[in-house]
Amino acid sequence: AWSDLPGVDGKQHSLADFKDRDVLVIVFSCNTCLYAQDHEDRLMALQKKFNESDSCALIAICSNKVKDDLLPAMTERANQRAFNFPYVHDETQQVARAHGATYTPEFVVLDKDRKVVYLGAMDDSPEGKNVTKRYVEEAIAAALAGKAPAVAETPPIGCAVRYVKERTKRSQ
């Protein structure tokens, strides 16, 4: 469980904030990846579609630590694009590591018990054209119905999460 991630709204966000939602969609995203940028409108549409029922929520988490992916730049982008979902910074990169996130965008769909029911791409079209399989939407619908989705994992397509490498200390 994660807590106190700073958001572009000036608030701290925690997994517990979503306890009354039956499904939580986490998308690991960032400002600097063109694939993540291509998903922004689709994320807002997904949030609008499912948030109306109050049973599902979406949160975007940026774990990169390069200047253009830090909170000030995230805030500027969220305001410019008028994001309708929380966009938070995973300063320690622990949330991304805990979920095994490797790319932006990468989606994790959690059920009511916060078990992972889906991991991977939003759909079968990185650029959002000619979508035939809506993996995240199908996983949300399945989780809301108390079922497992037909597809539980797909390879994400995007930019690598920019993990800070752990340096090993050399013995003197």
N, C-alpha and C positions, 0 to 999 in steps of 0.2 A: 504494500500500500504506500502511496506517496502523499505528501502533504506540503503545503506552503510554497507552491511554485508561483513565482511572481507573474502576474498577467498584464496584458497591455491595457487593462482597465484600471490598473493601480491597486488591484486586490490580490490576495493570496488565494490560490486554488488548491483543493485537495480532492482525493478520490472520494472521501466522505461527503463532499458537497452533492454528489449524485446518488446518494443512497436511496432516494425515492424514485429513481428511474429504473425501469426494468431492463434497459439495455444502454450500454455506454459504448460509443464509438470513439476510439482514440486514433488520431491520425498524427503520425510523426511527420512534420513538415518543416519548412524554413522559408526564408525570403529569397535566397540566392539560387535555388534550383529551378530551372525553367519548367521541369515536369511538375514541381509543387505549385508554381505560379499558374500553370495550365489547369490545375485542379481547384483553384480558389472559388470560381463561380459555381463549380459542381458541389463543393463543400457547402457553400451558402444555400444552394438549392436543396441539398440533402438535409441540412439542419432545418430549413423551413418546412420541408415535407414531413419530417418525423417529430419535430418539436411541438407541432400543433397538438399532438395527442398527449404531450407531457409524459410519454412512456419511454422515450429515447432521447438521449442527449449526445452531442458531439463536442469534443475538445481537441484542439490542435496543440501539439507540443513540439517546440523547437529545441533541439539538444545541441546544435552547433555552437561553437564558441568564437567564430570569426566575427569581426566587427559588424558586418552587414546583417548578421543573424542574432545580434544581441538585443536586449529589450528595447533600447531607444529606437533602433531601426524597425524592430517588430511592431512597436506602437505606431510609428509613422505609417507603415504599410497597412496595418489593420484599420487605421483611421481613414487612410486614402481609399481603401477598398470597401470600407463599411462592413467589416466582418460581423456576422450575426451569431458568432460562437466564441467561446473563450479561446484565447491564443496565449499560451504560457511558455515560459522559458525554463528548461530543465538544466539549471546552471551546473549541477554536478554530473550530469549525463547518466545518473543512476536509473532514472525511469526508462530511458531508451535501452540501456543495458539490460535491465530486468525483463523487458519485453522482447529482447533480442532484435530490436530494430536495426536494420542495416541500410535502408534506403529512405529517401524522402521523395514522394509521399509513400508511406507504408501504413496500412490500416490494421487495427486490432479491434475486433468486436467482442465485447464482454457481455455475458448474460446476467440475469438477476443475482446469481451467486458469485458474479465477477470471475467466472471461468472463461477462458478464451474459447470462443466458438468459431472464430475466423481470423485468419492472419494473411495479409498479402495486399494485392492491388485492389483498387476501387472497382474496376471492371476490366473488360478485355480490350480497352482502347486507351493507351497512354495519353493521346491527345484529345480524347472525348468525342471522336467522330465515329459514326457507324458502330455504336456500342450494341453488342448482342447479348452479353452476359453482365449482369449487374451484381457482382459478387457481394459487395457490402450490403446493398439493399436486400438481397435474398437472405443474407445471414441475419440481418435485423428482423426481417419478417419471421424467419424460422425461430429465432430466440424469443420473440414476442409470443409465439405460439407454443413455446416450451419444447421445441424440437431442435435437432441438429441440422445445420444447413447442408444442402446437397454437396457443396464444395466447401471444405474447411480450410484449405490453404492454396494460395497461388503465389508464383514468384512476383515480388514487387518490382516495378520498373521505375527508375528515377536516378537520383544522385546519391552517392554514398553518404551516410551520416558521418560527419567529420569528428570522429572520436579523438580525444587527446590521448596520445600514446603514453603509456606508463614507462618511464625510464627506469632501467635497472641500475642499481648502484654497483659500481665496480669496487672490489675490495682493494684496499691500499697495499 
